Amino acid sequence: MSERPASANATRDGVVLLHGISRTALSFRKMQLALERAGFTTLNLDYLSRSKALEALAEDIHPAIQRFADGIDGAVHFVGHSMGGLLARVYIARHRPKRLGRVVMLGTPNGGSEIADRLKNFGAFRAFFGPAGQQLGTQRSAVDDAMLPPIDYSVGVIAGNRSIDPVAGTMLPKPHDGRVSVANTRLDGMADHIIVETSHPWLVRNGLAIEQTITFVRDGSFRRT
């Protein structure tokens, strides 16, 4: 795991960025720069998303997040793309920061992904996506459910409703972003939910999604147009 340097201002709120499965911190670079321009200090983490289960990944990222939280005086917010949103939930359940702020999830399969249901028993899927990939389906084990307890903090969810993958799209109920149905991005107790016209991979780079992420981190709700 590697860390992208945080912007250096201890008086600001901080934002931890957690990329999705099989992605890297570079996927969040545009979002990171926008957050920094908006006045936040950031920690954009790389982690071994395909090598370990969610609970082990939460332990892997803990030292870096703890150092980051100790180095700022403001709140610690989280922004997660896809599985990164689930990882944020697992992490907060295990290592909740003392000054926890808000959480934004982009295309996160809070209710699971039907694609994972269909493919999880195929060898190629298991080999590529690893242990965490087996935790992304709609039918979770009791152990996985325990890792994702009900939320008691402010969460905003951004869903996409466009697909660039016609094959994957046949496995999902509409509307969807090509990986996750809009319905399964929803989370009981969330503060707000919004749909952006883009596909799953582009949620982290979409200008409106970035704008709305910053708005929610600041205000606790999305901007309605």
N, C-alpha and C positions, 0 to 999 in steps of 0.2 A: 504494500500500500504506500502511496506517496501523497504528499500534501502540496497543493498549489498555495503559494504564499498568500497570507491574509494581508489586506490593506492595514496600515499601521495607524490606528487611532483608538486608543483605549477608552475614550469617552463615548464612542458610538455604540449603538446596537450592532450585534453581529448576526450574520446569516450563514448557516451551514448548508452547503449544497451537496446533495447525494444523487448521483446519476443512476440510471436504470441498468438492468442486467445486460451484460455484453457491451456496455458503453464505457466511456472514460470521462474524466473531469473536463476534457476538452469540449465535450458536448455542451457543457454549461458555461463555456467561456463568454459568450455573448450576454447571457443572463448575469454572470458575475460582474462584468464591466458595467452593466446598467445599474446594478445594485450599488456598486461603489460610487458611480456618478450621483446616485440618489442619496448618498451620505452614509451608507452602511459599510461596516468592515465585513470581510467575507472569509470563509474557509471552504474551498472547493476541493473535495476529497476524491482521490482515486482509491478504489478498494477492489478486492478480488471477487467480483460479483458472481463469477461462474464456478468458483472453487469450493465454496462453503455454504452451509445453510444460514438462514437469516440470523439465528441466535448467535452463531459464531462470528458472523460479520459485525454484529452489534458490539461484540467484545473487541474485535480488531480496530474499529474506528474510535473506541472510547478514549484511549490516551490522547489522540490528536484533538478531539472535541473538548476534553477536559482542559488541556493546555490553552486552547482557544478561549474557552469560557473564563478561565482564570486570568486571562490577559486583557479582558475588556470589563468595563463598568456597567454596560447596558445589558439589555435582554438578549437572549440567545434564541433566534428564530431558526426554523428549518424549512428548506424547500427541497422537495424530492420529486424526481421524474420517474414514473412507472414504478418499478420495484423499489426505487429509492424512497418513495413515500411509505411503503410498508416497512422498510428498514428504519425510517425515522420513528414510526410507531413502536417498533420493537425496542429501539434504543431508548426512547423516552420512558417506556414501561420499566426498563432495567436501570437506567442511569439518568433520570430526569434532572436537567440542570436546575439549579436553585432559582435562576432568573429566566425560566422558560418563557419565551414569547409566543409567537404565532407559528402555525405550520401551514404551508401551501403544498398541495399535491397536484401534480400535472399528469393526467392519464394513469393514475394509480389504480390497480385492480383491487380495490377494497373489498369487493364482492367476488373476487377471483376472475379469471379469464377462461372462457369456454375453449379458446385455442389450446391452453395448457391441458384442459380436460381431454381434448381429442388426441393430443400428441405425447402426453407424459409417459406413455408406455413404450414409445418408439425409441430404439437404441440411439439413433442419431440425436434426438431431442435430449435424452438423458445425458449423453456424452457432452453435448455442446453447452447446455444450460446448467448442468450440475445439480447439486443438492437444492439450491434455492429455486431452481426451475420447477422442482417437484412441489413446491409450496405455493405455487401461483394459481392453482385450480380453484374452482368454485366450491369443491367439497373439501373442507379442511379437517384435519385430525383434531382430536381434543387437545393435543400438545400444541399444535399450531394456533388454535383458538386462544389458548391460555397466553401465548406470546403476544397476542393482539387484543388486549382488554379494551373495554369501552373507553372512549376518550373523555377527558375532563379538562381539555384545553381547547383553544380556538383554532379551528381547522377550516381552511378554504380549499375547495376542490375545483380544478379547471379540467374540463373534459374536451376532447376533440370530437368532431363529427364528420371527418373526411377520411377516405382510405386511398392509399396508393398501391394496395396489395389486393387484387381481385380474388385471389385464391383464399387468403386468410379471411377475407371479408365474408365468404360464404359460411364460415363457421360461427359467425357472430350475429346476434339479434341487432337490428337497426334501431336507432342510430349508433354508430361506433366509429372509432378512429383507425381501424385496421388491426388493432391488437386487443382493445378493451371496449366493451359496450359502454355507452354513456350511463346506463342504469347501474352497472357494476363499479363505476367510479364513486358512486354516492356512499356516504358513511353516516351511520346513525350518530346524531349529535353534532354534525358539522355546522359551522356558523353560516357558510354560504357556499353556493355552487353556481358555476357559470360554464357555458359552452362556447368554445372558440372554433371557428371554421378552419381547421387544419388537421393534419394526420398525426398519428402517435409520435413518429420520430421527430417531427418538426415543432412539437409543442414547446420545447425548450428554447427554440430560436425564433418563434413567432413573435412579432412585435407587440401585438395586442396581448398575448399571453404574458409577456414580460411586463408590460404596463400594469396588467391586472395583478400580477404577483406582487409588484412593488406596492400597489394600492392596498392590497390585503394586509401585507406585512405592516404597513403604516397605520391603517385605519380599522382593520378587523372586518372589512366587507369589501366586495368588489364594486367597481363603478358601473352603474347602469347607464346605457346610452339610449 
